Amino acid sequence: MQKFLFSNTDSFKAQALFLGKKIDLQKLENYDCLATMPIMVKVGECGCAVLLGYGVVVLFNLNPVENTTFLSQLSSLVHDCFSQPETEQVEVHLNIVESERVKEGKIFLRELSVERLQIVADVLAKSVVLSHYETSLAAVFDQIEPFAASLQRENRSRRQSRELLRQLGTTLLVQHKIVGRVEIIDKPELLWESPQLENLYLRLEDEYEIRERHNALERKLELISQTAQTVLEFMQHSSSQRVEWYVVILIVVEILLSLYDIIFKR
């Protein structure tokens, strides 16, 4: 049975914030829980919030004071907070006549039910996570280009190797987060219990280009990883060549010393 919210209004703002790497949901206390999968709690006079363990909170119908107060109270549960959280905001409207959709930057719903808002929250959360990693990967992309160019040079330093390894580690970490923890392209578990909401989810997923953006990120991650591995292999090969030359030089020196002994110490 669906639960309904906001009987006193037919439109309100929704805001998604990617606060940090994790929200410790087990320590969430003193809030009326409206639903689970994902967790939704009552906030303020007429608002609510959906919290995702991977670091995102989606706020519905909060005034500025309620917004600030709730985020302040929530901060102690957020691990590795971002200094500038990625945010996304949209207006949600009740429209019982037309089909549920996104139009002109607004989300239109037939009912303001808990389950529908959970679906909205799921898509907004995925979108804001994608935005965060799109920005961070763009920076990695810019930084890795000079390393690709270094293939043509001989004077590569250990510092460059360490930096390249760091970029490769960043890339693998992003892959782990968006694939393993956030499960960007997976449908929410809620749809198992409310299959009638699948069309709404698919429309929102399509409007926010969740799959397309995820695939674009995957391609960038793969390219960065391949570039980093190629440069590292080249560096290792060059280092190996230098070691071989050192061995040759040592052998030559040893031969010269032996000749010296033979010629001058006979």
C-alpha atoms as one frame of an Amber mdcrd trajectory, in Angstrom:
protein
   0.000   0.000   0.000   1.407   3.344  -1.059   1.854   6.178   1.433   1.180
   9.738   0.345   2.989  12.938   1.314   2.542  16.696   1.066  -1.256  16.879
   1.036  -1.014  20.649   1.490   1.009  21.351  -1.670   1.223  20.235  -5.282
   4.772  21.398  -6.016   8.075  21.598  -4.143  11.820  21.478  -4.668  13.997
  18.383  -4.561  17.733  18.695  -3.988  20.360  15.953  -4.209  23.746  16.424
  -2.513  26.781  14.148  -2.756  28.116  14.879   0.739  30.954  12.384   1.103
  32.175   8.871   0.509  29.729   7.253   2.929  26.778   7.969   5.225  26.618
   5.750   8.306  22.909   4.943   8.175  23.056   2.628  11.201  23.747   5.614
  13.447  20.780   7.625  12.153  18.601   8.424  15.171  15.701  10.614  16.298
  13.932  10.675  12.926  10.591   9.172  11.945  11.323   6.556   9.293   8.823
   6.702   6.421  10.312   3.916   4.313  13.348   1.747   3.619  15.140   0.641
   0.411  16.234   3.425   0.330  15.741   4.983   3.759  13.343   7.933   3.869
  12.840  10.008   7.023  10.577  12.887   7.957  12.370  16.243   8.205  11.012
  19.573   9.426   7.348  20.557   9.256   6.387  19.071   5.891   9.565  17.708
   4.346  11.464  14.472   4.038  14.868  13.148   3.041  16.117  10.017   1.317
  19.565   8.849   2.430  21.865   6.598   0.416  24.742   4.798   2.116  27.194
   5.766  -0.633  27.128   9.404   0.481  24.096  11.064  -1.120  21.087  12.676
   0.513  18.023  13.862  -1.419  15.868  16.508   0.254  12.201  17.128  -0.541
  10.144  20.197   0.379  12.529  21.727   2.941  12.765  25.444   3.615  16.268
  26.992   3.880  16.389  26.790   7.695  15.261  23.141   7.754  17.760  22.352
   5.017  20.702  23.882   6.902  19.690  22.334  10.237  19.266  18.830   8.826
  22.559  18.884   6.914  24.346  20.127  10.028  22.895  17.283  12.111  23.716
  14.764   9.397  27.352  15.871   9.042  28.565  13.692  11.940  27.395  10.581
  10.043  29.191  11.468   6.807  32.624   9.927   6.229  35.250  11.827   4.209
  33.077  14.865   3.529  33.606  16.723   0.259  34.556  20.375   0.686  32.268
  21.332  -2.208  29.501  18.727  -2.513  28.048  18.140  -5.965  24.390  19.207
  -5.996  21.420  18.931  -8.310  18.046  20.599  -7.872  14.702  20.102  -9.587
  11.054  21.051  -9.070   8.541  18.260  -8.480   4.919  18.860  -9.513   1.710
  16.915  -8.980  -0.113  16.377 -12.280  -2.862  13.756 -12.210  -3.944  14.377
 -15.810  -0.821  13.874 -17.924   1.725  11.069 -17.980   4.614  11.071 -15.530
   7.666  12.639 -17.119  10.340  15.318 -17.004   9.509  18.496 -18.886  11.399
  21.802 -18.965  13.523  20.767 -16.006  10.529  19.762 -13.875   9.390  16.311
 -12.768   5.647  15.654 -13.056   4.117  12.866 -10.954   0.587  11.504 -10.807
   0.860  10.973  -7.059   3.180  12.332  -4.399   3.676   8.928  -2.839   6.646
   7.782  -0.776   7.479   5.151  -3.386   7.491   7.635  -6.264   9.736  10.009
  -4.364  12.086   7.117  -3.602  12.341   6.496  -7.353  13.005  10.193  -7.978
  15.647  10.162  -5.235  17.365   7.102  -6.713  17.758   8.752 -10.128  18.802
  12.146  -8.734  21.369  10.441  -6.490  22.869   8.537  -9.416  22.935  11.716
 -11.494  24.770  13.718  -8.839  27.335  10.917  -8.342  27.933  10.809 -12.093
  28.385  14.598 -12.146  30.975  14.355  -9.371  33.035  11.711 -11.139  32.620
  13.333 -14.550  34.342  16.395 -13.090  37.072  14.457 -11.277  37.814  12.233
 -14.280  38.064  15.272 -16.536  40.843  16.526 -14.247  42.585  13.133 -14.347
  42.225  13.133 -18.136  43.989  16.507 -18.322  46.785  15.331 -16.035  47.447
  12.044 -17.793  47.976  13.616 -21.236  51.528  14.833 -20.395  52.426  11.309
 -19.306  51.300   9.962 -22.660  53.526  12.576 -24.322  56.416  11.441 -22.123
  56.620   8.272 -24.215  58.595  10.358 -26.714  61.117  11.567 -24.144  63.961
   9.876 -22.347  64.146  12.015 -19.210  61.269  10.491 -17.279  61.625  10.781
 -13.530  60.631   8.605 -10.588  58.253  11.361  -9.546  56.443  10.966 -12.884
  56.178   7.229 -12.315  54.738   7.753  -8.829  52.263  10.334 -10.153  51.182
   7.994 -12.924  50.628   5.201 -10.419  48.544   7.595  -8.327  46.376   8.460
 -11.354  45.965   4.778 -12.131  44.918   4.180  -8.519  42.398   7.040  -8.733
  40.930   5.520 -11.886  40.531   2.079 -10.329  38.969   3.630  -7.221  36.377
   5.482  -9.320  35.579   2.231 -11.126  35.058   0.490  -7.786  32.750   3.223
  -6.503  30.472   3.703  -9.497  30.265   0.005 -10.335  30.562  -1.722  -6.962
  29.005   0.649  -4.441  26.627   2.951  -6.292  25.518   0.369  -8.897  24.659
   3.128 -11.342  22.977   1.057 -14.033  21.147  -1.311 -11.677  17.441  -0.803
 -11.104  16.421   0.046  -7.521  15.294  -2.822  -5.301  12.021  -0.961  -4.733
  10.860  -2.040  -8.206  10.674  -5.653  -7.039   7.894  -4.632  -4.647   6.396
  -1.890  -6.851   6.817  -3.040 -10.483   4.145  -0.548 -11.569   6.725   2.214
 -11.028   9.222   0.798 -13.523   7.993   3.037 -16.356   8.537   6.108 -14.163
  12.038   4.928 -13.317  12.915   4.240 -16.963  11.657   7.670 -18.045  13.670
   9.454 -15.370  16.731   7.306 -16.094  16.444   8.191 -19.776  15.870  11.907
 -19.131  18.948  12.174 -16.920  20.927  10.003 -19.382  22.117   7.754 -16.566
  23.195   4.837 -18.756  24.758   7.018 -21.456  26.775   8.995 -18.904  27.809
   5.815 -17.110  29.003   4.262 -20.382  30.916   7.439 -21.268  32.625   7.323
 -17.861  33.481   3.661 -18.358  35.119   4.467 -21.710  37.163   7.268 -20.132
  38.180   5.023 -17.254  39.304   2.338 -19.671  41.272   4.825 -21.778  42.972
   6.344 -18.726  43.819   2.897 -17.383  45.235   1.726 -20.721  47.265   4.922
 -21.156  48.684   4.705 -17.645  49.600   1.042 -18.031  51.232   1.653 -21.423
  53.374   4.509 -20.109  54.366   2.500 -17.034  55.348  -0.503 -19.148  57.442
   1.775 -21.361  59.105   3.277 -18.299  59.831  -0.177 -16.901  61.292  -1.243
 -20.259  63.518   1.854 -20.346  64.595   1.211 -16.765  65.382  -2.393 -17.676
  67.503  -1.206 -20.598  69.440   1.126 -18.296  70.109  -1.764 -15.893  71.405
  -3.857 -18.800  73.811  -1.067 -19.763  74.985  -0.791 -16.165  75.742  -4.529
 -16.173  77.642  -4.221 -19.476  79.669  -1.298 -18.119  80.517  -3.237 -14.953
  81.652  -6.221 -17.025  83.836  -3.970 -19.205  85.357  -2.357 -16.106  86.055
  -5.793 -14.640  87.754  -6.899 -17.891  89.860  -3.727 -17.968  90.934  -4.286
 -14.367  91.855  -7.870 -15.185  93.870  -6.696 -18.195  95.581  -4.128 -15.995
  96.568  -6.866 -13.582  97.821  -9.071 -16.402  99.814  -6.338 -18.184 101.232
  -4.304 -15.315 101.524  -6.842 -12.531 103.133  -9.712 -14.340
